[in-house]
Amino acid sequence: MIAPLSALLPSQLVLQTGAKVFWWIGPIIVLIVIPVLDWVVGEDGTNPRDEDYELLSNDRYYRWCTYLFLPVQLIGLIIACAMWAGHELSIADKLGLAATLGFVSGIGINAAHELGHRVERAERWLAKVALAQSFYGHFFVEHNRGHHVRVATPEDPASGRLGETLWEFLPRSVIGGFRSAIELERVRLERKGRRWFSVHNHILQAWSMSVVLFGAMTAIFGLGALPWLILQAVIGAALLETVNFVEHYGLLRERRPNGNYARCSPRDSWNSDRLVTNIFLFHLQRHSDHHANPGRRYQTLRSSMQAPQLPAGYATMILFAAVPPLWRAVMDHRVLAHYGGDITLTNIHPRRRRRLLARYGTVTTLNAVPQAHSAPTAAAQPLPPQSDVPESGAA
């Protein structure tokens, strides 16, 4: 609960210490404190035992960790709006507060991600509520019925490509995800004989919650709060999309002889077992198991020897991704090592395909990073069409 509580901390920390740097407590925690703790604490190499799976999955403590995120997040936003609307803070202080709320909003999307994968109706509605602050409600549709179907393929806007920079990826993923969500929901509603403008439209339901939230904050605190509300939403969405870039960079699923992609396996997502970031992000870094088994609750996710491993936690990788030369130096040789040096097996950025092929050839010898994950992929199975994926997201 430290992540949402960080939205409540700035005013009290500044009041008690007089240090205005605490308006920036969100970025400080995520981009400085967590990477340092990840390095100091290290990895969590343990997996839940098979015999404990059902008990752990049904333990309601873990559900309440996601439920309580929402009210704390909302209280923090209300306090922030009151301060944005006032005249006590400088522009720099308001910017720091917006950054802090934006980071909370981005982690809130992760809470929505966990809730949105559940089959329970109440939890799926709570996922839409959690997305209201970031105004990113279409994620509820696109992630479950788009990304999970097309992950680690060139057709997925949310899968980063080898040679692509974060700054190229962000507009492609944002625009592509938006278009995909609209089309997926249109097809679903048509199949059920319903119109787009319907109370049954998941996207409109989620967007309506954002409109109500932003409208209420503006009505209570005035138009002065609105620009900062928009800024924190942009920061939250950007944080989500940056994590998307990290999670599948350069990875490409195998194709079956009939041309269909093989079923998603642990080899198709980057994994990290850095303990501290995993606690903050509901074990999102055990991403390989999440995509291979999307119905599992976060506390039951496991590490896999087949999964390629990131050199650090997501918090650190976000910093690397922001600097393209550093990102390429850290990640490109790891992508190649994962495929035994054969660059043709990777998901290559089309505009850089010729240059990368000329640089690396078909197969290169990579001694810098051992190919530790050479186990075969899961049995290849044809994926269902997008319109046939269960609405629960448990593809």
Secondary structure, DSSP 8 states (H G I E B T S, - for coil): -HHHHTTTHHHHHHHHH--GGGGGHHHHIIIIIHHHHHHHH-B------GGGHHHHHT-HHHHHHHHTHHHHHHHHHHHHHHHHHSSSS-HHHHHHHHHHHHHHHHHHHHHHHHHHT-S-HHHHHHHHHHTTTTT-TTHHHHIIIIIHHHTTSTT-TTS--BT--HHHHHHHHHHHHHHHHHHHHHHHHHHTT--SSSTT-HHHHHHHHHHHHHHHHHHHH-GGGHHHHHHHHHHHHHHHHHHHHHHTTT----B-TTS-B----GGGS-B--BHHHHHHTTTTT-HHHHHHSTTS-GGG----TTS-B-SS-HHHHHHHHTSHHHHHHHHHHHHHHHTTTBGGGS-B-GGGHHHHHHHH-SB----SS--------S-------GGGS-TTS--
